[in-house]
Amino acid sequence: MSKPILAVVGILGMAGWTMAGADLSAPPNSMEPVSGPVVAWVHDVIDGDTIAVRARIWLGQDVTTRVRLSGVDAPELKASCEEERHLASAARDFVRARVLETRVSLVDIHYDKYGRRVLARVVTATGEDLGESLIRRGLGRPYAGGARNGWCGGK
């Protein structure tokens, strides 16, 4: 065999070896989580635990979506009591000050059960985990899904 043919056979052999464990018989499941990081630009802060981003998913390919911070529950802006509304404004302002119009990394990305957004850990350019920072400052609580506890008068 000539050297160019041997080179092609070698390259194909290496490609086959590196893909040996991959199942290429079916398309990827669109509901599979993405570990990330995915670079995103924050263009809006909806509330303390939801932001709107433009994420770079491929060269020259961006997706605009809302991201719910995973692992944290922030107070609601439309709450029934003034105490929660005040905390919700403080949480939103905290998030705005850190990430609005900046680049962040999305990590551990999952579909949200409502389908209008994704769940992800959001990490700032300085390495700060946004959800953990909200919790440390009393502007959020750890949240793993299910029923939420109220913020009004300790309810």
For each residue, the residues with C-beta under 8 A, 3 or more apart:
1: 5 6 9
2: 5 6
3: 6 7
4: 7 8
5: 1 2 8 9
6: 1 2 3 9 10
7: 3 4 10 11
8: 4 5 11 12
9: 1 5 6 12 13
10: 6 7 13 14
11: 7 8 14 15
12: 8 9 15 16
13: 9 10 16 17
14: 10 11 17 18
15: 11 12 18 19
16: 12 13 19 20
17: 13 14 20
18: 14 15
19: 15 16 22 24
20: 16 17
21:
22: 19
23: 26
24: 19
25:
26: 23
27:
28: 32
29: 32
30:
31: 111
32: 28 29
33: 108 109 110
34: 38 109
35: 107 108 109
36: 105 106 107 108 109 120
37: 105 106 107 123
38: 34 55 56 57 105 106 107 109 120
39: 55 56 103 104 105 106
40: 53 54 55 56 67 103 104 105 106
41: 53 54 55 101 102 103 104
42: 45 51 52 53 99 100 101 102 103 104
43: 52 53 54 64 101
44: 51 52 100
45: 42 50 51 52 92 95 96 99 100
46: 50 51 52 66 92
47: 50 74 76 77 88 91 92
48: 74 75 88 91 92 94 95 134 139 140
49: 68 69 72 73 74 91 131 134 140
50: 45 46 47 66 67 68 69 117
51: 42 44 45 46 66 67 69 95 99 122
52: 42 43 44 45 46 64 65 66 67
53: 40 41 42 43 64 65 66 67 104 106
54: 40 41 43 62 63 64
55: 38 39 40 41 62 63 64 65 106
56: 38 39 40 61 62
57: 38 61 62 63
58: 61
59:
60:
61: 56 57 58
62: 54 55 56 57
63: 54 55 57
64: 43 52 53 54 55
65: 52 53 55 117 118
66: 46 50 51 52 53 116 117 118
67: 40 50 51 52 53 106 117 118 119 120 122
68: 49 50 112 117 118 119 120
69: 49 50 51 72 74 119 120 121 122 130 131 134 140
70: 108 110 119 120 121 131
71: 121 131 132 142 143 144
72: 49 69 131 132 134 135 140 141 142 143
73: 49 140 141 142 143 148 149
74: 47 48 49 69 88 91 92 134 139 140
75: 48 79 84 85 87 88 91 139 151
76: 47 79 84 85 88 151
77: 47 85 88 89 92
78: 85
79: 75 76 84 85 88 151 152
80: 84 152
81: 84 85 151 152 153
82: 85 86
83: 86 87 151 152 153
84: 75 76 79 80 81 87 88 150 151 152
85: 75 76 77 78 79 81 82 88 89
86: 82 83 89 90
87: 75 83 84 90 91 139 151
88: 47 48 74 75 76 77 79 84 85 91 92 151
89: 77 85 86 92 93
90: 86 87 93 94 139
91: 47 48 49 74 75 87 88 94 95 134 139 140
92: 45 46 47 48 74 77 88 89 95 96
93: 89 90 96 97
94: 48 90 91 97 98 133 134 137 139
95: 45 48 51 91 92 98 99 100 130 134
96: 45 92 93 99 100
97: 93 94 100
98: 94 95 102 124 128 130 133
99: 42 45 51 95 96 102 104 122 124 130
100: 42 44 45 95 96 97
101: 41 42 43
102: 41 42 98 99 124 125
103: 39 40 41 42 125
104: 39 40 41 42 53 99 122 123 124 125 130
105: 36 37 38 39 40 122 123
106: 36 37 38 39 40 53 55 67 109 118 120 121 122 123
107: 35 36 37 38 120 121 122 123
108: 33 35 36 70 120 121
109: 33 34 35 36 38 106 118 119 120
110: 33 70 118 119 120
111: 31 115 118 119
112: 68 115 116 117 118 119
113:
114: 117
115: 111 112
116: 66 112
117: 50 65 66 67 68 112 114
118: 65 66 67 68 106 109 110 111 112
119: 67 68 69 70 109 110 111 112
120: 36 38 67 68 69 70 106 107 108 109 110
121: 69 70 71 106 107 108 129 130 131
122: 51 67 69 99 104 105 106 107 129 130 131
123: 37 104 105 106 107 127 128 129 130
124: 98 99 102 104 127 128 130
125: 102 103 104
126:
127: 123 124
128: 98 123 124 132 133
129: 121 122 123 132 133
130: 69 95 98 99 104 121 122 123 124 133 134
131: 49 69 70 71 72 121 122 134 135 140
132: 71 72 128 129 135 136
133: 94 98 128 129 130 136 137
134: 48 49 69 72 74 91 94 95 130 131 137 139 140
135: 72 131 132 138 139 140 141 142
136: 132 133
137: 94 133 134 140
138: 135
139: 48 74 75 87 90 91 94 134 135
140: 48 49 69 72 73 74 91 131 134 135 137 143
141: 72 73 135 149
142: 71 72 73 135
143: 71 72 73 140 148
144: 71
145:
146:
147:
148: 73 143
149: 73 141 155
150: 84 153 155
151: 75 76 79 81 83 84 87 88 155
152: 79 80 81 83 84 155
153: 81 83 150
154:
155: 149 150 151 152
